[in-house]
């Protein structure tokens, strides 16, 4: 493979959202030339990449035409054309993650079956075709229903608490999972390069917004037992090795009340549960992803300072041109780091940015994060 510092080297990225935006900070540090395809002509990465093309990354032909001049292709969103990436791979373009892996991960049904086939601990599940099939196969409530494809940021996931909830159940191919009475939700970001070297970031704990069903707070490091921590690292490494994966992989897990650790699902890209690494760890998840896909040595993942990440979500009562209230105030406080994603329009619970709060102790970071939550608001003009 051509070296990344060769002036003719080209890295193609499918997706120009906030994850791509944060990845570009690290490509600039290595002087990697980046080229982005995104359906939105005003995507957050539009003015930051070396070149930007507006096009449908779910269209195989569009993906192939965009990527055939690249040396390496990667993604910042999994809902892209696997067929287009397969064609590029056949033409000699290096594609990470491998399209075959992506085809499994983007289908939550195939993903769960993969865990079952490889002896990876996960909750029991059933695959269903539609609402009627779900009604016939549910034997106990509550149960979690997930769309097999297309879901993101809390969409496409719902808890059916009783038979009465079947009316709101998805009428599409989906997954039924036994409801896990968990103590905590955690995540492990794991990286693996083409040599098979792996590095895990320290465990983080996730706190979800109950209304939007997406992460609101993240705590680093997670406060779990040493046994649960070891199980989580072992599971993350088992998953990344089973996939023969190259790149960064976020492995979301449950810690049950009896101390078991179960894989919930994975994301084959930089992830919300790794944003804090920009300030809080020696190597960020974005640099680690680059190191992985460019065949470079993996970086040190150790914690520099304990941290809390707070997602800046659009206010549920506001929609339209965005306005941030209270940003100047929170930026007066030591340890507060603001990231705005460059989205012009806010919507209820849309991810508009995040704030990472670092401190000498996790308790101090938690207290300051609560002040940030009470002070900053994402509203419309």
N, C-alpha and C positions, 0 to 999 in steps of 0.2 A: 504494500500500500504506500502511496506517495506520502511523504512526511507532511505533517500539519503546518510546518513553518515554510514549506515551499510556497512561493508567492502565487502559484497557479492552483493551489489546493482549494477545493470548494466543499463546504459542508451545507447540505440541504436539510431544512427543517420543515416538516409538515405541521402547521399551526403557528399562529402569530399572536397568541394571547399572553397572559401575564407570565406563564412558565417560560415561554420563549424569550420574553423580555428580560427575565432574570438570568436565563442562560446566556444571553448576549453580553451581559456584563463580564462573564468569564471568557467568552470567545474573544472579546476585545483585549482582555489581559494577555491572551496567548497569540493575539494577532491572527486568529483563524477567520478566514473569509466566509461569511454566512449568507445564505440565500433562503428566503422564506416564502411558502405558499399558504395563503389563508383566504377563505371565502369573503371575508369582510375587507373592503377597500380601506377601512379606517381602523384596522386591527392595531393593538398596542405596540406591535413591533414594526409597524410600517416605516417609520423614519429612522430606525436604529440598525437594521441589517444592511449589508453591502448591497443587496438587491431584494426587492419585494415584489411578488406577483399575486394578484387577486385571482383566485380560482378555486374550484371545488375539490378539496382533498379527498372526497369520497368518490370522485370520478377517476376510474383507472387510467383513462387516456391522459387526463390532465396531470395526474401524478407522474405518469411515465414521461410525458413531454418535459415536465419541470425537472425531473430528477436525472434524466439521462446524461446530463453534463456534469453531474456531481461525482465526487470521489467517495463521500460517505453520506448516507441519509439517516436521519433520525426523526423522532416525533415529539411533540409536546401535548398530544391528545391521541387517544387510542382509536377513536371512531373515524378512521381513515381507510382508504382503499387498500386492502391486503393484496388484491389482484395486481394493482399498479406497482406495489412494492416487490411482489414476486417477479414481475417482468423486469424491473430494474436489477434485482439480484441476478437474474439469468443473464443480464447484459454485463455483469461484472462490477456493478456498483455495490459497495459494502453497505448493508442495511442493518441497523441496530435500533430496536430489537428485531430479531429474525421474524419475517412475516408469518411463518408457521406458528411461532409462539404468540404473536399478536392475534392471530385468528382464534386461538384458544382463549386468551385472556379477555378479549372484547366481548365474548359470549359467556355470560356468567354461568350458564348451564354447563358448557364445555369445561369452564374453569373449575367448577366444583367436581365434575367427573374426573378431571385430571388429578385433583387431590386424592380422591377415593382410590384411583388406580395406582397411585404412588405411595400409598400409606401415610399421607400427610393429614394430621389431625384437623378435622373440620366438623361443623355441625351436620347432623343427618338432613337429607334433602330429597325432594321429588321434582321431576320435570313435568310441566303441564302445558297443554296446547292453548287453552283459553279459559274463560271464567267457568264454563260448565265442567271442564275437565278438573279444574281446581276444586270445585265444589264436591266432586266425586272422590277426590283423593285426600282431602283434608280430614284427618281423624281426630285432631285435637287442636284447641285454640289456647293461647294466641299462636299465630304462625306468621312468619315474615315472607312476603311476596316481593320478588324482584323481577323486573323485566330482564330478559336474557340479553338484549342489546339496546343501546341508545341511552341508557340512564347515566346521569352525572349530577354532581353537586346536590345530592339528596333526592333528585327526581328519579322516578322509576323504582322507588322502594317504599313499601308501606307495611304496616303491621295490621293484620286482620285479627281483631280481638274476640269476635264472636261470629256466628253464622249470619247475623244481621249485616256485618261488614262486607259480605260477599258481593253485594250490589255495587260497591265501589272498587271491587277487585279488578285487576287488569284483565282485559279480554284479549290478550295477546300471549305468544309463547313466553313463559316465565318460569321462575324457580320458586319452589316453596321450601323454606328452611324452618327447622324446628327453632322455636324462640329460645335464645340462650339467656338465662338469668345470670348475666355477667356482673362481676364486681367492677371491672375497669375495661375500657377500650384502649389498646396500645398500638403503637406502630414501630416497625423496625425498617429503616432504610438500609438496604444492602446493595453493594456494588460488586460487579464481577467483570474482569477484563478478558480478553481473548486467550490469555494464558491460563485462565482458570483461577487466578488470584481473586480472593474475596475480602472485603472489608465491610463491617457493619457499623452504623452509627449507634450511639447509645439509645436505649429505649426512650420513647416519649409517650406521654399519657394524653388522651384526647377527650375533650369535653364538648358535647354536641349541643347545638341550639335545638331545643325540643320541637319548635314550630317548623323550622326549615330542614331539619334532619341533616345538617352539615356542621363541620367543625367550627366552633366559636373560639375556644381556647385550646392551646397546646402547652404542656408542661414538660420541661427538659431539665434534669432527667426524670423519668417516671419513678414514682415511689411504689415499688413492688418488691416482693421477696426475692432473695438471691436465687431460689429454686425456679420461680416464674421467669426471672430474667434469663437464666440459662436455657430454659425450655424455649423461650421466644427466639433467642439467637440460634439455637439448634434448628428450629422450624424454618426460620428465614433462610438459613444456609441450605437446608434440605430442599426448599422450594426453588431457589436460584440455581442449584446444581441439577435438579430434576429437569428444569427447562433448558439446561445448558445455555444459560442466559448471558448476554453481554450488554452492559449498561447499568443504569440505576433502576432498582425495583423497590417500590414501597409495599411492605407486607403488613396489612392491617389485621389485628388479632383481638380476640376476647380473652380476658383472664376471668375464669369462672369463680364462683364463690367457694368451690372446693379446691381451687388452686390449679386447675387444668388450664392449658393454653391452647386455643383453637384458632386456625387461620380463618378469617372472615373473607377477605378478598385482596387482590393485589392491583397495583397500578404500574404499568410498564413505562415509567417516565419519572422525571422529577415530580414531587407531590407536595400537597399542602402541608403534610406532616413533616416536611423537611425545610420549610422556609426559614425557620429560626437559625439554621446552620450557617447562614450568611454572616451573622454576627456572633453566634454562640459557639461555633466549632472551628477547629483549626482549618479544616477544608470544608467548603460548602458542598451541598448535594449537587449543585450545578457544575462545579469544577470536577467533582468526582465522576459525574456522568461523562463529561468531556474526556477525562483521563481514561475511562473505561472504553469508550467507543473509538478513541484514537490510538489505543494500544500502549498507553503510557502507564508508568507505575501508579498505583493507587495512593491517595493521600491519607494523612493522619486524620482520624475522625474524632479525636478526643475533644471533650468539652473545655472551652475557654472559660465560660462563666455560665451559671445556671440561667435559664431563660423561660419566659412565657411568651407565646405568640398569640395575638388577638386578631382575628379576622375582621376587617372592616366590611360589614355587610350593609347593603342598601336598606334604609329604613322601610319597614313594611307599609307605611302610609305615604310613601313618596315614589314618584316615577317621573323621569324627565331629565333635563340637563343637570349635571351633578354639582353639588355644593358640599364642601366639607366644613363642618362647624367644630371648632375647638382644636384644630390641628396646631395652631401656633402655641396654644397653652400647653399641650402635652409635650411639645418640643423643647419647652423650658426645663423639663425634668431629666436629670442625668440617667442614662441607660435606656432612653426611649428612642427607638429607631423606626422611622416611618417609611413605608413603601406604598406609593400610589401607582396603580396599574395603567393609567392613561385611558380609561374608558370614559367617553364623553357623557353617556347616559346611565343614570342609576335606575334600578328596578328593585322591587321588594326582594331582599335577601341575596341580591347579586353580589358576588365578591368583587369589591372595588379597590381593595388594597389590604395591607396587613401592617400591624405594629409589632415589633419584637422588643421585649423589655428584658434587659439583662441586669443582674445584680449580684452581690456577694453570696446571697443565699436564695434558694428557691422561694422561701416564704416571703422574702423582701420583694422578689419579682412578682409573686402572686398579688401582694397588696398593691403594688404600683399598677399592675394590669387592671385591677378593679377600678382604680381611679381613672385610668385611660378609658375604660368602658363607659364610665359615668360622664365623661367629659366630651368625647368626640362623637359626632353623629354624621351619617352620610344621608343627606337630604337632597331635594331638588330646588332649583332656583325659583 
